[in-house]
Amino acid sequence: SKTPAIEKTKETETVEKLGRKLAACARRSYIPFRFFLVDSPGIENAYAIPGGSILITQALLDICSSEDEIAGVLAHEIAHIDCGHHSKALAVSLGTSLVILDNAILRQAGKLFDKLIESGYSQDNEFEADREGALLAKRAGFDPFGHMELMKMEEGVYPAEEHSYFSTHPPRHERINELRKLFG
């Protein structure tokens, strides 16, 4: 089946390859995880959709400087699904069409991410996904600090812009401190 996202490139293959490696180590590895690289200019974000679809935007991928960082983002999103952080608001606002992830939806990724951000997870859920995502990355053979490295870099380069991956999450320094406590 054709992936309804950016056409097959080295980058989509990298996202799928890292995703598969992480999904195999997920606690709920029976979920048919699918990974999509979405073209949405200026939006650095990633999102997990109940059912196992993980979206990462090209803009966020562009600021990742290593596979560990990409894996850190994907692991965080898988962890939301592993931990059962399903946003009821999300299911209602997007209807079931998203489970099918058709081209029209991905072409309008900007509008999609506005909706996803509105229906975001609680701060407790984010801390839990940070922790579980780092542990998942480690189980899959990646650096558990990959996600933290990206957060540190992003903090310096991008203030918390409206569309940034991090504006919808708890303060980065708090999240980084929590991960440091866990991994020393």
N, C-alpha and C positions, 0 to 999 in steps of 0.2 A: 504494500500500500504506500502511496506517495505521502511523504510528510508534508502537511500543509503549513509550511513555514518557509524560511529562506531556502532556496534550492540547495541541494547537496554541495557543500563546500568542505574544505579542510576543517573549518571551524564547526560546522554542524556535526561532522564526524567526530571531532574531539569531544563535543558536548555529549553526544550519544555514547561514546566509548567510556568516558568518565562516569556518566550516569549509570550505565549498565554495571560497571564495577562496584559502584556504591549501592545500587539497588540489590545486588546479590548479597550484600552484607546487612541490608535493612532488617529490622525486626519483623516487619510485615512484608517479607520478600515475596510473598505470594501475590501481592498487588501487582498488576501489570503496569509498572511505571513506564512512562514515555517522556522523552525529553525534547523540547522544542526551542530552537533559537528563533526569536521573534524580532522583526525589524521595526523598531519604534524609536525614531530619532529623538535624541535628547533625554530619553527616559532610562536611567540606570536602575533597573529593577529585576527582580526574579519573583516568581510566585508558584505556590503549590496549589493545585486544584484537586478537591476531593475526587477520588477515582484514580489518582496516580499520575496526572499530567503535570509536568514541571516545566515552567516557562522561564527562560532567561533572555533578556533583551541583548541585542547586539551592542548597545551602548554600555551595558554593564560588563559584557565580555571584553570589550575594548579596554577597560581599565584594569582588568585582571592581568597580572604580570607573570603568572605561572599556572601550571596545571593544578598545583595545590590550592591556589586561590579559587580557581573555577570549581574544583571539587568541594571546597569549603562552602561555597554558595549553594551548590546543588545538594550537599549533605544537609545543610540547614533546612532547605525546602523539603527534602525527603523526611527529615525529622518531624516537621509539622504533621505530615501524614502518618508517620510511625506513631506519633503521640496522640493521634486522633483530634488534632486541633481543627475541627471543621467549622468554618464560619457559616452559620445558618443564613445570615444576611446575604452572603455570597451566593449560596445555592438559589435563594429566592430572586436576587437581582439579576442573575445571569440565566436563570432557567436551566434546562437540561442541555441546551444546545452546545454548551461549552464542553461537555463530555465528549462530543463528537469532534470538537475543535476544527471547524471548517475554515476554508480560506478567508471567507468574508470576515470572520471574527479576528483572524490574525492580521488581516490587512488593516483593521481598525484597532490595532493593539493599544494605541494611545487612549482611546475611550475605554477599552477593556481595563487598562491599568488604573484609570481613574476609579472605576467601579471596584476593582480589587483592593485598591488602597483604602477607599471609603469603608470597606467591610473588613478591614485588617484584623489581625490577631491581638489579643491582650498582651500587656507587657510580660505577665507571667509566662504566657505561651512563648514569647520571643526568647526569654531567658532559658526556658526549657529546650527550645529548638537549638539555641546556641550550644548548650551543653551536650545534648544528644547528637547534634550534628557533628560536633568535634569528636565525640567518641566513635561515631559511625565512620568519619573520615579516617580515623586512626585504624579501626578494624579493617578498612578497605585498603590500608597501606599508604595513605596520604598523611601529610603533616597536619596534625590536629589544629595547628595555629594558622592554617591557610586563610580561614575566614577572618581571624583576628588581624592578620597582616593587612588584608584588604580594608578592614575597618580603620586601621591606623592610617593607612595611606589615604583613604578617602576623607578622613577627618581633616587632614592637612590640605588636600586639594579642593575638595568640594564642601563648602559649608552646607548645612542641612537644607538643601533646596527642596522645593515642593515635591518634585518628582524623583528625588534621589532615593535609592534603595534604603537609605538609612533614616530619612526623615519620618518614616512611618514606624520606626522601631524605637525602643528605649535609648537614652543617651549612650553614645558609643563608649565613652570612658567607663561607664558602669558595666557595660557588657564585657569590655576587655578585662576589667578587674575580676569579674566573676570567672572568666575563663582562666585567668592567671592563677586564681585560687585553686581551680580544679586541676590544672596541669603543671602548676609550679613554675 
